[in-house]
Amino acid sequence: MQRTMQRTMQRWPLALLALTLAGNAVACNGPTELVVVVDSNLVVPRELDEVQVEIASPDGTTRTASQALVDGPDLPLTLGVRPDSSDQLGPITVRATGRLGGAEVVSTEATVSLVAGSSRALHLYLLRSCVGRDCGADTCGVTGCEPVARDSLEAWSDVTRPLPNDACLAAPWDVDGDGDGDARCGGGDCDDRDPLRFSDKTEACDDVDDDCDGQVDEGCPCVPLGATQACVTACGTDGIETCEAGMWGACAPPAEVCNATDDDCDGRVDEGFAYAPVDAREVQRDRGTDALVVWAGDRFVVAWAEELREPGIWALTIRPDGTEITPATQLSVGYPYGFDLATDGTTLGLASWGRISCGSSSTCDVIRLRRFDLATLGELGEYVQLDSNAATNPRVRLLWDGASWVVTWSDGGVTEVERRTLDGAMVVGAPFTTDRGGDEADALWTGTRLLLAKSDGTNLTYRFSLGEMFEPPITVLAERSERPEVAATRDGLLLAYMGVSPRVARVLATDPAGVPLGPPVDLGLAGFRPNPQRERELGLAVAGDHAIVGWIEATGDEHPTFARVDATGAIVQPPTPLDLTPRNGRQVRLATDGATFWAAWSSDSPETVEIARLACPGPP
């Protein structure tokens, strides 16, 4: 439907304009005139209730007229301007402003000159798309920001043109209020519904084209979304990281496989898989006793005591995969009752307790330290005798503290501690002398000081060295116990021992100071041998936060048994027999290189020494 506009025209000098706004005025003819037509696509009166027009003449004089739209004329509005003389044609500037409640909503303007002898029309549109739009020195119109000056004007016709009907003109210029209009309507905003996306925005790494340049996350560490690359996880395994929001995400660990490694970084090793003895073999079948295995830096040393044909301590070395390096070699002659091994990486130390003749009709229990070349198991120099009259069953322990051998043994309720240089000489001013209280102790070098884990029949205690003495004992657990074994986890200590009533193999996790992290965990009933010279020892080996405890179970045929636990003592794998053959086992000892575990155990039926790698039975 066409709208017909009529106007009332008056003749005024251009230097002093008088304006008339009218909705349906009667037209008059004249040779030179300008008809100003003001229209809007804003809704009256919800968005617009008043129109104001300012006309500035060439000499700077301004005249203003306003028209209320509520109960007033309908849009469009017209006003006519005629110059006083034909030589005053312009330029004149016409500014139309739409208001609501007295406040400016939108405006537009044009600078034109009249055409002598012609009736020309100037259309000014107050558009929704111009609301809030800053065009600087230009003005906002149908095409967006456009020049204020207009070079030509169309001839006036009483039949007006339709109001421009365009989606961009009907919508606000800046819908989301970020100061930038829709890119489809001449602005730079690629999403005028999102105030965080506009042309002057700094690009962020968020999988979004923030600055509306057609690129996503340019300059960010990674593109596109979903790209992947290899990485190393926090626990040292091979993982995958994914591009998320322009940044590489966390290194995702792989699924757990059975490979003696915490693949999925959950603090547990090979969870969901069951270890079993692998590469099991006999290393001695003729009265072999007191099996022991230790890690020596690049190989495992397996040692045992032989009672019958060639009494003494024997040893061989193997690689982590079980292949033999050094065959069985006799380290000492004579029947031993207990021994321990340690190494500095090139020299193997052997501390042993044996019984020798010390008179025509008497014997003496002696503690001796021997040293061997680790590569060949050849002895280095003479043995050193540490005690010539030790108590029965002294439970010898040997370790290397980075500078010297540290030998501990029990002697009548006293734990003797002695340090020796690599070649066996007494260390002058040794910081360790004698610790009283308790006749069963295990020793651990923490990296800075010596720790004795002790059982005195009533309590389990820790004692840390302090200079040449020991700090007062720390009661770890008020429980009757025997045969403590202690090892360091990644962040604390793990203690394995035999409870007395009932006789159960147990494990307890503590912090580095000896404070328990929870109650003891029962692993299984443990066997007991009344002969004090053949006490059943537990085995304990820790790799990071993964540990294996071994003992002789006390039911049926007394099989050598092991269980896997984590650093808190929680059971990862329940008790599992090392050997199902009726054995009447004596002891289980364990060692690890940080990944591979080996077990050594001895049995009475027959008297054999066996070893096995503890791992998944097949490939991962």
ZADO-769268 format. One record per residue (C-alpha): x, y, z; residue in one letter; residue number from 1. Coordinates in Angstrom, 1 decimal. Layout:
# ZADO-769268
> X:Y:Z:a:NUM
...
***
This chain:
# ZADO-769268
> 0.0:0.0:0.0:m:1
> 1.4:3.4:-1.0:q:2
> 1.4:6.3:1.4:r:3
> 0.6:9.8:0.0:t:4
> 2.5:12.6:1.6:m:5
> 1.2:16.2:1.5:q:6
> 3.0:19.2:2.9:r:7
> 2.4:22.9:3.7:t:8
> 5.1:25.0:2.2:m:9
> 6.0:28.6:3.3:q:10
> 8.5:30.9:1.8:r:11
> 11.3:31.8:4.3:w:12
> 14.7:33.3:3.8:p:13
> 17.3:30.5:4.1:l:14
> 19.2:32.7:6.5:a:15
> 16.4:32.5:9.0:l:16
> 14.5:29.3:8.6:l:17
> 11.1:28.7:10.1:a:18
> 10.0:25.0:10.1:l:19
> 6.6:23.4:10.0:t:20
> 6.0:19.7:10.6:l:21
> 2.8:18.3:9.3:a:22
> 1.4:14.9:8.7:g:23
> -1.2:15.6:6.0:n:24
> -0.6:19.1:4.7:a:25
> -1.7:20.6:1.4:v:26
> 1.1:20.8:-1.2:a:27
> 2.0:24.0:-2.8:c:28
> 4.0:24.4:-5.9:n:29
> 7.2:26.5:-6.2:g:30
> 10.2:26.6:-8.4:p:31
> 12.8:25.8:-5.8:t:32
> 12.1:23.7:-2.7:e:33
> 13.4:20.8:-0.5:l:34
> 10.9:18.3:0.9:v:35
> 12.4:16.5:4.0:v:36
> 10.8:13.1:4.6:v:37
> 11.4:11.4:7.9:v:38
> 10.4:7.8:8.4:d:39
> 11.4:5.0:10.8:s:40
> 11.1:1.2:11.3:n:41
> 11.0:1.6:15.1:l:42
> 7.7:0.9:16.8:v:43
> 5.7:3.9:17.9:v:44
> 5.3:4.5:20.8:p:45
> 7.3:1.6:22.4:r:46
> 10.6:2.5:20.8:e:47
> 9.9:6.0:19.5:l:48
> 7.6:8.7:20.6:d:49
> 9.0:11.9:19.2:e:50
> 10.9:13.2:16.1:v:51
> 13.1:16.3:16.1:q:52
> 14.5:18.0:13.0:v:53
> 17.3:20.5:13.0:e:54
> 18.2:22.6:9.9:i:55
> 21.5:24.5:9.8:a:56
> 21.7:27.3:7.2:s:57
> 24.9:28.3:5.4:p:58
> 25.6:31.0:7.9:d:59
> 25.4:28.6:10.9:g:60
> 21.9:29.6:12.0:t:61
> 20.0:26.5:13.3:t:62
> 16.3:26.1:13.7:r:63
> 14.6:23.1:15.4:t:64
> 11.1:21.7:15.3:a:65
> 9.7:18.7:17.1:s:66
> 6.7:16.5:16.6:q:67
> 5.2:14.1:19.2:a:68
> 4.1:10.8:17.7:l:69
> 1.7:9.8:20.4:v:70
> -1.8:10.9:19.4:d:71
> -0.1:12.8:16.6:g:72
> 0.4:12.3:12.9:p:73
> 1.6:8.9:11.5:d:74
> 5.0:8.4:10.0:l:75
> 6.4:9.5:7.6:p:76
> 6.6:13.2:8.5:l:77
> 7.4:15.9:6.0:t:78
> 8.5:19.5:6.1:l:79
> 9.2:21.9:3.3:g:80
> 12.0:24.4:2.9:v:81
> 12.2:27.2:0.4:r:82
> 15.1:29.7:0.0:p:83
> 14.5:33.5:0.0:d:84
> 16.3:33.9:-3.2:s:85
> 17.7:31.6:-5.9:s:86
> 21.3:32.4:-4.9:d:87
> 20.8:30.9:-1.4:q:88
> 20.8:27.2:-2.3:l:89
> 23.1:25.8:0.4:g:90
> 24.7:23.8:1.6:p:91
> 22.3:23.2:4.4:i:92
> 22.5:20.3:7.0:t:93
> 19.4:18.5:8.0:v:94
> 19.5:16.3:11.1:r:95
> 16.6:14.0:12.2:a:96
> 16.6:12.6:15.7:t:97
> 14.2:10.0:17.1:g:98
> 13.5:10.2:20.9:r:99
> 11.8:8.1:23.5:l:100
> 10.9:9.7:26.8:g:101
> 13.0:12.7:25.9:g:102
> 16.2:10.6:25.4:a:103
> 17.8:10.3:22.0:e:104
> 17.4:6.9:20.5:v:105
> 18.8:7.3:17.0:v:106
> 19.7:10.0:14.6:s:107
> 20.8:10.6:11.0:t:108
> 21.8:13.6:8.9:e:109
> 22.6:14.9:5.5:a:110
> 24.2:18.0:3.9:t:111
> 22.6:19.0:0.7:v:112
> 22.1:21.9:-1.7:s:113
> 18.8:22.9:-3.3:l:114
> 18.4:22.9:-7.0:v:115
> 17.1:26.1:-8.5:a:116
> 13.6:25.8:-10.1:g:117
> 13.2:22.2:-8.9:s:118
> 11.4:20.4:-6.1:s:119
> 13.7:17.8:-4.6:r:120
> 13.2:15.2:-1.8:a:121
> 15.5:14.3:1.1:l:122
> 14.7:11.0:2.7:h:123
> 16.0:10.5:6.2:l:124
> 15.4:7.1:7.9:y:125
> 15.6:6.5:11.6:l:126
> 16.5:2.9:11.5:l:127
> 16.7:0.2:14.2:r:128
> 20.0:-0.9:12.7:s:129
> 21.4:2.6:13.5:c:130
> 20.6:2.5:17.2:v:131
> 23.9:2.7:19.1:g:132
> 26.0:2.7:15.9:r:133
> 28.9:5.1:15.9:d:134
> 29.8:6.2:12.4:c:135
> 32.3:8.8:13.5:g:136
> 32.3:11.7:10.9:a:137
> 29.8:9.8:8.7:d:138
> 26.2:9.2:9.4:t:139
> 24.1:6.0:9.7:c:140
> 21.7:5.3:6.9:g:141
> 20.3:2.6:4.7:v:142
> 23.7:1.3:3.6:t:143
> 25.2:1.5:7.1:g:144
> 27.8:4.2:7.8:c:145
> 27.7:6.6:4.8:e:146
> 28.9:10.1:4.0:p:147
> 26.8:13.0:5.3:v:148
> 27.1:15.0:2.1:a:149
> 24.8:14.0:-0.7:r:150
> 25.7:15.0:-4.2:d:151
> 22.3:14.6:-5.7:s:152
> 18.6:14.6:-4.7:l:153
> 15.8:12.8:-6.4:e:154
> 12.8:14.8:-7.7:a:155
> 9.9:15.1:-5.3:w:156
> 6.8:12.9:-5.9:s:157
> 3.7:12.9:-3.8:d:158
> 3.8:9.1:-3.8:v:159
> 6.6:8.2:-1.4:t:160
> 8.9:5.3:-1.7:r:161
> 8.3:2.3:0.6:p:162
> 10.2:2.1:3.9:l:163
> 13.4:0.0:3.2:p:164
> 12.5:-3.6:4.1:n:165
> 15.8:-5.4:4.9:d:166
> 16.7:-7.8:7.7:a:167
> 19.7:-5.7:8.6:c:168
> 17.7:-2.5:8.8:l:169
> 15.0:-4.2:10.9:a:170
> 17.5:-5.5:13.5:a:171
> 19.5:-3.5:15.9:p:172
> 23.0:-2.6:14.8:w:173
> 24.6:-4.1:17.9:d:174
> 22.4:-6.8:19.3:v:175
> 24.9:-8.1:21.8:d:176
> 26.2:-4.8:23.0:g:177
> 29.8:-5.4:22.2:d:178
> 30.1:-2.2:20.1:g:179
> 30.3:-4.1:16.8:d:180
> 27.5:-4.7:14.3:g:181
> 26.6:-7.9:12.5:d:182
> 29.1:-8.7:9.8:a:183
> 26.2:-9.5:7.4:r:184
> 25.0:-5.9:7.8:c:185
> 28.3:-4.1:7.3:g:186
> 29.8:-4.6:10.8:g:187
> 32.6:-6.8:11.8:g:188
> 30.8:-9.0:14.4:d:189
> 30.7:-12.6:13.2:c:190
> 28.2:-13.5:15.9:d:191
> 26.0:-10.5:17.0:d:192
> 24.4:-12.7:19.7:r:193
> 27.7:-13.2:21.5:d:194
> 29.2:-10.2:23.2:p:195
> 32.6:-11.9:23.5:l:196
> 33.1:-12.1:19.7:r:197
> 33.7:-9.0:17.7:f:198
> 36.3:-7.6:15.2:s:199
> 38.5:-5.8:17.7:d:200
> 38.6:-8.7:20.2:k:201
> 42.0:-10.3:21.0:t:202
> 42.0:-13.9:19.9:e:203
> 41.8:-16.4:22.8:a:204
> 42.6:-20.1:22.8:c:205
> 39.1:-21.4:23.1:d:206
> 38.1:-23.1:19.9:d:207
> 36.2:-19.9:18.8:v:208
> 37.0:-17.3:16.2:d:209
> 37.0:-14.5:18.8:d:210
> 38.3:-11.7:16.6:d:211
> 36.0:-12.6:13.6:c:212
> 38.8:-12.9:11.1:d:213
> 37.7:-16.3:9.8:g:214
> 40.5:-18.2:11.7:q:215
> 40.1:-20.1:15.0:v:216
> 42.8:-19.9:17.7:d:217
> 45.5:-18.5:15.4:e:218
> 48.7:-18.0:17.3:g:219
> 47.6:-20.6:19.9:c:220
> 49.8:-23.6:20.7:p:221
> 47.6:-26.1:18.8:c:222
> 45.0:-26.3:16.1:v:223
> 42.6:-27.8:15.1:p:224
> 40.3:-28.9:17.9:l:225
> 40.8:-32.6:18.5:g:226
> 44.3:-32.8:17.1:a:227
> 46.5:-35.2:19.2:t:228
> 50.2:-35.7:19.8:q:229
> 52.4:-38.0:21.9:a:230
> 53.5:-36.9:25.4:c:231
> 55.0:-38.2:28.6:v:232
> 52.6:-38.6:31.5:t:233
> 53.3:-37.5:35.1:a:234
> 54.3:-41.0:35.9:c:235
> 56.7:-41.3:33.0:g:236
> 54.6:-43.4:30.6:t:237
> 53.8:-42.7:27.0:d:238
> 50.5:-40.8:26.7:g:239
> 48.4:-38.8:24.3:i:240
> 47.4:-35.1:24.7:e:241
> 44.5:-33.6:22.7:t:242
> 44.1:-30.1:21.4:c:243
> 41.3:-28.5:23.5:e:244
> 40.4:-24.8:23.1:a:245
> 43.7:-24.0:21.3:g:246
> 45.7:-25.5:24.1:m:247
> 47.2:-29.0:24.6:w:248
> 45.2:-30.7:27.2:g:249
> 46.5:-32.9:30.0:a:250
> 48.7:-35.8:29.0:c:251
> 46.2:-38.7:29.1:a:252
> 47.9:-42.0:30.3:p:253
> 47.4:-45.2:28.4:p:254
> 45.4:-48.2:29.8:a:255
> 47.1:-50.3:32.4:e:256
> 49.0:-53.3:31.0:v:257
> 50.9:-55.9:32.9:c:258
> 54.5:-54.7:32.6:n:259
> 55.6:-53.9:36.2:a:260
> 54.8:-50.2:35.5:t:261
> 52.1:-47.8:36.6:d:262
> 50.9:-47.1:33.1:d:263
> 47.7:-45.2:33.9:d:264
> 49.2:-43.1:36.7:c:265
> 46.8:-44.1:39.4:d:266
> 49.5:-44.9:41.9:g:267
> 49.0:-48.7:41.4:r:268
> 51.1:-51.1:39.3:v:269
> 49.5:-53.8:37.2:d:270
> 46.2:-53.5:39.0:e:271
> 43.7:-55.9:37.5:g:272
> 46.4:-58.4:36.6:f:273
> 47.7:-61.4:38.6:a:274
> 51.4:-62.1:39.0:y:275
> 52.7:-65.6:39.1:a:276
> 56.1:-67.2:39.3:p:277
> 57.8:-67.0:35.9:v:278
> 61.1:-68.7:34.9:d:279
> 61.0:-70.6:38.2:a:280
> 64.0:-72.9:38.7:r:281
> 66.0:-74.7:41.4:e:282
> 69.4:-73.3:42.0:v:283
> 70.4:-75.8:44.8:q:284
> 68.9:-79.2:45.7:r:285
> 71.3:-80.6:48.2:d:286
> 70.5:-79.3:51.7:r:287
> 70.2:-75.7:50.5:g:288
> 68.8:-73.2:53.1:t:289
> 68.4:-69.5:53.8:d:290
> 67.7:-68.3:50.3:a:291
> 68.4:-64.6:49.6:l:292
> 68.1:-62.3:46.5:v:293
> 69.3:-58.7:46.3:v:294
> 69.5:-56.1:43.5:w:295
> 73.1:-55.1:42.8:a:296
> 72.7:-52.2:40.4:g:297
> 72.8:-54.1:37.1:d:298
> 72.1:-57.7:38.2:r:299
> 70.4:-59.7:40.8:f:300
> 72.5:-61.7:43.2:v:301
> 71.0:-65.0:44.5:v:302
> 72.6:-66.5:47.5:a:303
> 71.9:-69.5:49.8:w:304
> 73.5:-71.6:52.5:a:305
> 74.5:-75.1:51.7:e:306
> 74.7:-77.6:54.6:e:307
> 75.8:-81.0:53.2:l:308
> 78.4:-81.6:50.5:r:309
> 80.2:-78.3:50.5:e:310
> 78.9:-76.3:53.4:p:311
> 79.1:-72.6:53.1:g:312
> 77.4:-69.6:51.4:i:313
> 77.0:-69.8:47.6:w:314
> 75.8:-67.2:45.1:a:315
> 75.2:-66.7:41.4:l:316
> 74.1:-63.6:39.5:t:317
> 71.4:-63.2:36.8:i:318
> 70.1:-60.4:34.7:r:319
> 66.6:-59.0:35.2:p:320
> 65.3:-61.4:32.5:d:321
> 66.7:-64.3:34.4:g:322
> 69.7:-65.1:32.1:t:323
> 72.7:-66.2:34.1:e:324
> 75.8:-63.9:34.4:i:325
> 78.0:-65.7:36.9:t:326
> 77.5:-69.3:37.8:p:327
> 77.1:-70.7:41.3:a:328
> 80.2:-69.7:43.3:t:329
> 81.2:-70.5:46.8:q:330
> 81.6:-67.3:48.9:l:331
> 82.5:-68.9:52.3:s:332
> 83.3:-72.2:53.8:v:333
> 81.6:-73.6:56.9:g:334
> 78.0:-73.9:58.0:y:335
> 76.4:-70.5:58.4:p:336
> 73.2:-69.8:60.3:y:337
> 72.3:-66.5:58.7:g:338
> 73.7:-63.9:56.3:f:339
> 72.9:-60.7:54.4:d:340
> 74.2:-59.1:51.2:l:341
> 74.7:-55.5:50.0:a:342
> 76.6:-53.7:47.3:t:343
> 78.1:-50.3:46.4:d:344
> 77.7:-51.1:42.7:g:345
> 81.1:-52.8:42.1:t:346
> 81.8:-54.7:45.3:t:347
> 79.5:-57.2:46.9:l:348
> 79.5:-57.3:50.7:g:349
> 78.6:-60.4:52.7:l:350
> 77.8:-60.2:56.5:a:351
> 77.3:-63.7:58.1:s:352
> 76.7:-65.3:61.4:w:353
> 78.4:-68.7:61.9:g:354
> 79.5:-71.0:64.6:r:355
> 83.2:-71.9:64.9:i:356
> 85.3:-73.9:67.3:s:357
> 86.9:-71.6:69.9:c:358
> 88.4:-74.1:72.2:g:359
> 88.9:-77.8:72.8:s:360
> 85.2:-78.4:73.7:s:361
> 83.4:-75.1:73.0:s:362
> 82.1:-73.1:70.1:t:363
> 81.6:-69.4:69.4:c:364
> 79.1:-67.5:67.3:d:365
> 80.9:-65.0:65.2:v:366
> 79.9:-62.1:62.9:i:367
> 82.1:-61.7:59.8:r:368
> 82.3:-59.3:56.9:l:369
> 83.6:-60.4:53.5:r:370
> 83.9:-58.5:50.2:r:371
> 83.8:-59.8:46.6:f:372
> 84.2:-58.4:43.2:d:373
> 80.6:-58.1:41.9:l:374
> 81.5:-59.0:38.3:a:375
> 83.3:-62.3:39.1:t:376
> 82.3:-63.1:42.7:l:377
> 86.0:-63.4:43.5:g:378
> 86.9:-62.5:47.1:e:379
> 88.7:-59.3:47.8:l:380
> 91.1:-59.6:50.7:g:381
> 90.6:-61.3:54.1:e:382
> 87.4:-61.3:56.0:y:383
> 86.8:-59.0:58.9:v:384
> 85.6:-60.4:62.2:q:385
> 83.1:-58.0:63.8:l:386
> 82.0:-60.1:66.9:d:387
> 83.7:-63.2:68.3:s:388
> 81.0:-64.1:70.8:n:389
> 77.6:-63.1:69.4:a:390
> 74.3:-64.2:70.9:a:391
> 72.3:-67.0:69.3:t:392
> 70.4:-66.1:66.2:n:393
> 71.7:-62.5:65.9:p:394
> 69.8:-61.7:62.7:r:395
> 72.5:-60.0:60.7:v:396
> 71.7:-57.1:58.4:r:397
> 74.1:-55.4:55.9:l:398
> 73.7:-52.2:53.9:l:399
> 75.7:-49.7:52.0:w:400
> 75.1:-46.0:53.1:d:401
> 76.9:-44.5:50.2:g:402
> 80.3:-44.3:52.0:a:403
> 80.6:-47.3:54.2:s:404
> 79.3:-50.8:55.1:w:405
> 76.8:-50.7:57.9:v:406
> 76.4:-54.0:59.7:v:407
> 73.7:-54.6:62.4:t:408
> 73.0:-57.6:64.5:w:409
> 71.2:-58.5:67.7:s:410
> 73.2:-59.5:70.7:d:411
> 71.4:-60.3:73.9:g:412
> 68.8:-57.6:73.7:g:413
> 71.2:-55.1:72.2:v:414
> 71.4:-54.1:68.5:t:415
> 75.0:-53.8:67.6:e:416
> 75.8:-51.3:64.8:v:417
> 79.2:-51.1:63.2:e:418
> 80.5:-49.2:60.2:r:419
> 83.4:-50.3:57.9:r:420
> 85.1:-48.7:54.9:t:421
> 84.8:-50.3:51.5:l:422
> 88.0:-52.3:52.2:d:423
> 86.7:-53.4:55.6:g:424
> 88.6:-51.0:57.9:a:425
> 87.0:-49.6:61.0:m:426
> 85.5:-46.2:60.4:v:427
> 87.1:-43.8:62.9:v:428
> 84.5:-41.7:64.7:g:429
> 81.7:-43.8:63.3:a:430
> 78.3:-42.2:64.0:p:431
> 76.7:-45.5:64.9:f:432
> 77.6:-47.6:68.0:t:433
> 75.1:-49.5:70.0:t:434
> 71.3:-49.3:70.2:d:435
> 69.7:-50.9:73.3:r:436
> 66.2:-52.4:73.4:g:437
> 64.8:-55.1:71.2:g:438
> 66.6:-58.1:69.8:d:439
> 65.1:-58.2:66.3:e:440
> 65.8:-55.4:63.9:a:441
> 65.9:-54.6:60.3:d:442
> 68.0:-51.7:59.0:a:443
> 67.3:-49.2:56.2:l:444
> 69.5:-46.3:55.0:w:445
> 67.0:-43.5:54.3:t:446
> 69.5:-41.4:52.3:g:447
> 70.5:-39.2:55.3:t:448
> 70.4:-41.5:58.3:r:449
> 70.0:-45.0:59.5:l:450
> 66.6:-46.4:60.5:l:451
> 66.2:-49.4:62.7:l:452
> 62.8:-51.1:62.6:a:453
> 62.7:-53.1:65.8:k:454
> 60.5:-55.6:67.6:s:455
> 61.0:-56.1:71.3:d:456
> 58.2:-58.5:71.8:g:457
> 55.8:-55.8:73.0:t:458
> 56.1:-52.9:70.5:n:459
> 57.2:-52.2:67.0:l:460
> 59.5:-49.2:67.0:t:461
> 61.5:-47.0:64.7:y:462
> 64.8:-45.6:65.8:r:463
> 66.7:-43.0:63.7:f:464
> 70.4:-42.3:64.1:s:465
> 71.5:-39.0:65.5:l:466
> 75.2:-38.4:65.3:g:467
> 76.9:-41.1:67.2:e:468
> 73.7:-42.1:69.0:m:469
> 70.1:-42.8:68.2:f:470
> 67.0:-40.8:68.8:e:471
> 64.5:-42.1:71.4:p:472
> 62.4:-44.9:69.9:p:473
> 59.2:-44.1:68.1:i:474
> 56.4:-46.5:68.9:t:475
> 54.9:-47.3:65.6:v:476
> 52.5:-50.0:66.8:l:477
> 51.8:-51.4:70.2:a:478
> 51.7:-55.1:69.2:e:479
> 53.7:-58.2:69.9:r:480
> 55.5:-59.0:66.7:s:481
> 58.5:-60.6:65.1:e:482
> 60.8:-60.5:62.1:r:483
> 60.2:-56.8:61.0:p:484
> 61.2:-55.8:57.4:e:485
> 61.2:-52.1:56.4:v:486
> 61.5:-50.5:53.0:a:487
> 61.0:-47.0:51.6:a:488
> 58.1:-46.2:49.3:t:489
> 57.9:-43.1:47.1:r:490
> 56.6:-40.9:50.0:d:491
> 56.9:-43.0:53.1:g:492
> 57.8:-46.3:54.7:l:493
> 56.3:-49.8:54.5:l:494
> 56.7:-52.3:57.3:l:495
> 56.1:-56.0:57.0:a:496
> 56.2:-58.2:60.1:y:497
> 54.8:-61.4:61.7:m:498
> 52.1:-60.9:64.3:g:499
> 52.4:-63.2:67.3:v:500
> 48.8:-63.7:68.4:s:501
> 47.5:-64.7:66.0:p:502
> 50.6:-65.5:63.9:r:503
> 49.8:-63.6:60.8:v:504
> 51.9:-61.9:58.1:a:505
> 51.0:-58.2:58.2:r:506
> 51.9:-55.0:56.5:v:507
> 51.7:-51.4:57.9:l:508
> 52.3:-48.1:56.0:a:509
> 53.7:-45.1:57.8:t:510
> 54.9:-41.6:56.9:d:511
> 58.7:-41.0:56.8:p:512
> 58.6:-40.1:60.6:a:513
> 56.9:-43.4:61.5:g:514
> 53.3:-42.2:61.9:v:515
> 50.9:-45.0:60.7:p:516
> 48.8:-44.1:57.7:l:517
> 46.1:-46.6:58.8:g:518
> 45.7:-49.9:60.7:p:519
> 47.9:-53.0:59.8:p:520
> 46.6:-55.1:57.0:v:521
> 46.5:-58.9:57.5:d:522
> 47.9:-60.8:54.6:l:523
> 47.6:-64.4:55.7:g:524
> 48.5:-66.9:58.4:l:525
> 52.3:-67.3:58.7:a:526
> 54.2:-70.4:59.7:g:527
> 56.5:-70.7:62.7:f:528
> 59.6:-72.8:63.3:r:529
> 60.6:-73.3:66.9:p:530
> 64.3:-73.7:66.0:n:531
> 65.7:-70.2:66.6:p:532
> 68.5:-70.9:64.1:q:533
> 66.0:-71.3:61.3:r:534
> 63.3:-68.6:61.9:e:535
> 61.1:-68.1:59.0:r:536
> 61.9:-64.7:57.5:e:537
> 59.5:-62.5:55.6:l:538
> 60.4:-60.9:52.3:g:539
> 59.6:-57.3:51.3:l:540
> 60.5:-55.5:48.1:a:541
> 59.2:-52.0:47.1:v:542
> 59.3:-50.4:43.7:a:543
> 57.9:-46.8:44.0:g:544
> 54.4:-47.4:45.4:d:545
> 54.2:-51.1:44.4:h:546
> 55.3:-53.7:46.9:a:547
> 55.4:-57.5:47.2:i:548
> 55.5:-59.3:50.6:v:549
> 56.5:-62.9:50.9:g:550
> 56.1:-65.4:53.7:w:551
> 55.4:-69.1:54.5:i:552
> 51.7:-69.7:54.9:e:553
> 50.7:-71.7:58.0:a:554
> 48.0:-74.0:56.5:t:555
> 48.3:-77.2:54.5:g:556
> 51.7:-77.8:53.2:d:557
> 53.2:-74.5:54.3:e:558
> 53.7:-73.1:50.8:h:559
> 55.9:-70.1:50.1:p:560
> 53.4:-67.3:49.4:t:561
> 53.4:-63.7:48.2:f:562
> 50.9:-60.9:48.0:a:563
> 51.0:-57.5:46.3:r:564
> 50.2:-54.3:48.1:v:565
> 50.3:-50.6:47.3:d:566
> 52.0:-47.8:49.3:a:567
> 49.1:-47.7:51.8:t:568
> 49.3:-51.4:52.5:g:569
> 46.1:-52.1:50.6:a:570
> 46.1:-55.5:48.9:i:571
> 46.4:-55.3:45.1:v:572
> 46.7:-59.1:44.7:q:573
> 45.7:-61.5:47.4:p:574
> 48.0:-64.3:48.7:p:575
> 49.3:-66.4:45.9:t:576
> 51.4:-69.6:46.3:p:577
> 54.9:-69.5:44.9:l:578
> 55.0:-73.3:44.7:d:579
> 52.1:-75.7:45.0:l:580
> 54.4:-78.7:45.6:t:581
> 54.3:-79.8:49.2:p:582
> 57.4:-78.0:50.5:r:583
> 57.3:-77.2:54.2:n:584
> 58.8:-73.9:53.3:g:585
> 61.4:-72.1:55.4:r:586
> 61.6:-68.5:54.1:q:587
> 60.8:-66.1:51.2:v:588
> 63.1:-63.3:50.3:r:589
> 62.4:-60.6:47.6:l:590
> 64.3:-58.0:45.6:a:591
> 63.4:-55.6:42.8:t:592
> 65.3:-53.3:40.3:d:593
> 62.4:-50.9:40.4:g:594
> 60.4:-52.8:37.7:a:595
> 61.2:-56.5:37.9:t:596
> 60.7:-58.6:41.1:f:597
> 62.5:-61.8:41.8:w:598
> 61.8:-64.1:44.7:a:599
> 64.0:-66.7:46.3:a:600
> 62.8:-69.3:48.7:w:601
> 63.9:-72.4:50.5:s:602
> 62.0:-75.5:51.5:s:603
> 62.5:-78.7:53.6:d:604
> 60.9:-81.3:51.4:s:605
> 63.3:-81.7:49.8:p:606
> 65.8:-79.1:51.0:e:607
> 66.0:-76.9:47.9:t:608
> 66.5:-73.3:47.0:v:609
> 64.4:-71.9:44.2:e:610
> 64.0:-68.6:42.4:i:611
> 61.3:-67.1:40.2:a:612
> 60.5:-63.8:38.5:r:613
> 57.1:-62.5:39.7:l:614
> 55.2:-61.1:36.8:a:615
> 52.2:-61.7:34.5:c:616
> 52.4:-65.2:33.1:p:617
> 52.2:-64.1:29.5:g:618
> 53.0:-61.0:27.4:p:619
> 51.0:-57.8:28.3:p:620
***
